[in-house]
Amino acid sequence: MSGQDYRVPTYPVVTFLVARGMVLATLLGLAPLAAAAVLALLGWSPLVLAGGLVASVILGGLLASYVEVLRIIADTLMPK
């Protein structure tokens, strides 16, 4: 044990996602709706908007739950 350097590990991606994950989840969750709006403006069926809205809600919910689980893991397992 003499002379060894014991450093606390850092996890930059986890730290970034814990700090800014909900904003990122919201923005990524809105991507299907934005794509559907563009397609509707280009002449696709207005039902595309409904599909984009459903996809946005599902994707946003999944990403938000991922961020919450990551926060729980970070709170319980990562050194402070």
N, C-alpha and C positions, 0 to 999 in steps of 0.2 A: 504494500500500500504506500510505500514511501515514494514520493516524487510523481505520483500519478495525478492527472488533472481530471477531476470529476466536475463536469459542467451539466447544468440543467438543460435538457434538450428543448429546442424551440421548434414550433410547428407554424411556420408563417402562413400557410394556406388555411389551416384551422383557425388561426387568430383572425385572419382576414374575413373568413366566412362567419365567424361568431360576431364580429363587429359590424359587418355590412351585409350579412346574408339575407335579411328580410327585404332590403331594398333591391338586391340582386334577384331574389325570388319573384318580387313584384314585377320588375322590368322584364325578366324572362317569361313570366306568366302572361304578360300582355302581348308577347310576340305573335302567338297564333291569331289573336284578335286583329292585330295590325295587318298581318298577312291576309287575313280574310277580308278586311276592309279594302285593301288594295285590289284584291281579286274582284270584289263586288263592284268597285269603281271601274274596273276594266271590262265589265259586262257579264261577269259570272252571275249565277243565280243569287238572289238575296238570302237564300237558305245557307249559303256559305258563311254569312255573318253569324247565323245561329250556331253552326258547327264550330266556328272560330271562338265564339263566346264559351261554349261548353268545353272546348279544348283548353282555353285560357284558365277557366275555373279549376279544371282538373290538374293542369300543370302547375299552376300557382299554389294550389293546395298541397300537392306532392312536394314541391320545393320548399314550401314553408315548414312542412313537417320534417323534412330532412334537416333544415336549419335548427329546428327545435331539438331534435335528437342530438345533433352535433353539439349544441350548447349544453345539453345535459351531460354528455360524455366529457366535454371540456371542463365543466364545473367539477365533476367527480373524479376524473382521472389525471388531469393535467396539473403539474405543480404550479403553485402560485408564487 
